[in-house]
Amino acid sequence: MKYLDTDFIHIHIIDAQTVLVEALDGVEIDLEKSKYVNDLIENEMPNDYRMIINRKADYSIVPIDVYKILNGLKKLNSIAIVVNNKPNFLPMSTEKKLFKGKLEFFQTIKDAREWSNQIL
């Protein structure tokens, strides 16, 4: 496993096809931050990959900006979001409509990994 850390997000490259991201408490993920982080990830992932977003921290996103970047990633084919029994930023149905690929919500990282392993 490889780790890439910024001052606002932790990135865990689990394997050649799976990346786990966790934002830090109190940050807002906007267009600039999303582009920066996803450029880091794209440079590390050799082929198509899946992303698991663990929303355990208290942070916010600018949905239109974030999904604009995510939808532009050629190698990203699915997103599994772990909500950890917390309120979501948006209704799940709205968030699913914002992403052009496969996106699902889960309560645990284990469940998210099992689902994403079936996607690639």
ChimeraX attribute file (.defattr): number of C-alpha atoms within 10 A of each C-alpha:
attribute: neighborCount
match mode: 1-to-1
recipient: residues
	/A:1	8
	/A:2	10
	/A:3	12
	/A:4	14
	/A:5	13
	/A:6	12
	/A:7	8
	/A:8	16
	/A:9	18
	/A:10	16
	/A:11	20
	/A:12	18
	/A:13	19
	/A:14	13
	/A:15	12
	/A:16	14
	/A:17	18
	/A:18	21
	/A:19	22
	/A:20	21
	/A:21	21
	/A:22	19
	/A:23	24
	/A:24	19
	/A:25	14
	/A:26	11
	/A:27	16
	/A:28	16
	/A:29	21
	/A:30	17
	/A:31	17
	/A:32	11
	/A:33	18
	/A:34	21
	/A:35	19
	/A:36	12
	/A:37	19
	/A:38	17
	/A:39	13
	/A:40	13
	/A:41	20
	/A:42	16
	/A:43	9
	/A:44	14
	/A:45	18
	/A:46	11
	/A:47	12
	/A:48	16
	/A:49	22
	/A:50	24
	/A:51	23
	/A:52	24
	/A:53	21
	/A:54	20
	/A:55	23
	/A:56	15
	/A:57	15
	/A:58	12
	/A:59	16
	/A:60	17
	/A:61	18
	/A:62	13
	/A:63	16
	/A:64	14
	/A:65	16
	/A:66	20
	/A:67	20
	/A:68	16
	/A:69	19
	/A:70	22
	/A:71	14
	/A:72	12
	/A:73	15
	/A:74	11
	/A:75	15
	/A:76	22
	/A:77	19
	/A:78	23
	/A:79	26
	/A:80	23
	/A:81	23
	/A:82	24
	/A:83	19
	/A:84	16
	/A:85	11
	/A:86	12
	/A:87	9
	/A:88	15
	/A:89	15
	/A:90	11
	/A:91	9
	/A:92	14
	/A:93	10
	/A:94	10
	/A:95	17
	/A:96	16
	/A:97	12
	/A:98	17
	/A:99	19
	/A:100	14
	/A:101	13
	/A:102	15
	/A:103	21
	/A:104	17
	/A:105	20
	/A:106	19
	/A:107	15
	/A:108	14
	/A:109	18
	/A:110	11
	/A:111	14
	/A:112	21
	/A:113	19
	/A:114	11
	/A:115	17
	/A:116	23
	/A:117	12
	/A:118	7
	/A:119	13
	/A:120	12
